[in-house]
Structure formats: C-alpha cells, structure tokens
Amino acid sequence: MKREEQLALKKAEYEGKVYPSNRFGDVKILEYKNNKQVVIMFLNTGFIKEEAMGDIRSGHIRDSSLPTTCGFGYIDIEGASIGRNATKEYQLWNNMINRCYNENLRHKIPTYKDCSVSEEWRYLSNFKEWCNKQIGFDNDGWNLDKDILVKGNKVYSENTCCFIPKEVNLLFTKADRIRGKYPVGVYYDTSKTHKRFSARVSKNGKHKRFGSYLTPEEAFAVYKREKEKHIKEVANKWKDQIDPRVYEALMNWTIDITD
C-alpha cells in the first residue's frame, strides 16, 4: 500500500474522533498529519495544538491555554516540568509562582503574603527567555532576587528581578524574631557586664558586635554605618561578576530604621 493511501486511511480513522484527557476534558482530532503530528482541539476551551498520537491515547496532554500552576501560571513549553528532567527555568518559575499564589505556602511564609508575579511571567516561555539573557543565571548557587534593584519591591518581573550570589543574598537576611521590637541590627544585651543595647553586623556567617549603647537609636546609627560599609565591601568583591545594575544598587544601598 502506498504512503498516500496509508495516510488517507489514518485520516479517515482518526479525524473527527474524540478522546478523553486525564485532566483537561475531551479533545477532538482536527487533522492527522502523521503519528507524531496530530492537530487536536480541547473541547472545553477551543485551544488547538499538536500532539503525538500515543500521548492522545494515554491522555497525557495539557491544555496550555489554562493556568495550571496555582491557578495563575501557564506552562506553555512542552516537557519543561517532567520529573527529574524539569528544567532550571521551570524550577525557578514554579517556586516563584508557588511563593506568591500557593495559599498553604503563603500561610507558612508570611513574608510572601503581598507578593505577586507580573502578567508577562504568568507564561513559562517568557520567564525562560528572560532567564537566558541574565548575568548569573547559569551560575550554581546564585539566587533569583526581586528586591535589590528596587528596595521593598513585592512584584516579580523582568524589570525588578536579577540573579545574585549567595553571599550577596545573605546581606539582606533578617532575623526579626531574634531582634524582637528593636530596630534592625539592634539587640538588647542582658549580660551582667553590659545590660545595654548592642549593634551587630553579620559578616561571613559570624556576628560582629560594635559596642554598647544606652538607647536603641544610638545602636542603630552604628549598625547603619557598619552595615552600609560592609555592603559596599561585598559589592566590590563581586563587581566583575554581578549585573552592573546590582552593583550600582548595592553601592547606593541605605539602611533605614524601619527596615
């Protein structure tokens, strides 16, 4: 039998037939090109795409027109989120979406309560394209950051995010529970020797203490001076490796008593 005749038989067999998917309702075969290229339409949404016949039969197909991640994100890249082979872009994107829209996670980590993701980054493909243009994306141990370029920022977007090394990321780790009601960097020393307010700056994983003071405001002034100095030191250490925007932000960073 000639190839043309075989194709005609396959078209007659499959075109117009309806198959169930595992998660997205029924799909209708619109056009059979070959066993690897079959045009289908999701009947619930009208979304049209190509899939392999084997995937259609098994039901392992996704309606990419629907937000499947926390009811917000669109996985519009095939194969990006498959088990151990999940791409780095997908892992970062999935974690970001879950921080902002997974209600269980937001309850456990209240710092993400008011965070959101831009409309462009609802789509994995847009996030992937951005990632692959960024300095530091391919570096092991570097983190996606949303609030160094814009202090206090709550929106993940291409204009507010960057990749930074762990040492830079740790500069802005807060210990709110430890310091309690006092300003950032200020702790009350309850030892018999001092019983005063102390300024402490974390450097290389260790706390360095800077004197003791009668008021938290005095201690904070010292912390502010030493912390901003340390941030500049770290910025210059990484100057030739980090995004120039990150370097500029670090060099101009100011510590406020309300931080």
C-alpha positions, 0 to 999 in steps of 0.5 A: 500500500502506498504512503498516500493511501496509508495516510488517507486511511489514518485520516479517515480513522482518526479525524473527527474522533474524540478522546478523553484527557486525564485532566483537561476534558475531551479533545477532538482530532482536527487533522492527522498529519502523521503519528507524531503530528496530530492537530487536536482541539480541547473541547472545553476551551477551543485551544488547538495544538499538536500532539503525538498520537500515543500521548492522545491515547494515554491522555497525557496532554495539557491544555496550555491555554489554562493556568495550571500552576496555582491557578495563575501560571501557564506552562506553555513549553512542552516537557519543561516540568517532567520529573527529574528532567524539569528544567532550571527555568521551570524550577525557578518559575514554579517556586516563584509562582508557588511563593506568591499564589500557593495559599498553604505556602503563603500561610507558612511564609508570611513574608510572601503574603503581598507578593505577586508575579507580573502578567508577562511571567504568568507564561513559562516561555517568557520567564525562560527567555528572560532567564537566558539573557541574565548575568548569573543565571547559569551560575550554581548557587546564585539566587533569583532576587526581586528586591535589590534593584528596587528596595521593598519591591513585592512584584516579580518581573523582568524589570525588578528581578536579577540573579545574585550570589549567595553571599550577596543574598545573605546581606539582606537576611533578617532575623526579626524574631531574634531582634524582637521590637528593636530596630534592625541590627539592634539587640538588647544585651542582658549580660551582667557586664553590659545590660545595654543595647548592642549593634551587630553586623553579620559578616561571613556567617559570624556576628560582629558586635560594635559596642554598647549603647544606652538607647536603641537609636544610638545602636542603630546609627552604628549598625547603619554605618557598619552595615552600609560599609560592609555592603559596599565591601561585598559589592566590590568583591563581586563587581566583575561578576554581578549585573552592573545594575546590582552593583550600582544598587548595592553601592547606593544601598541605605539602611533605614530604621524601619527596615 
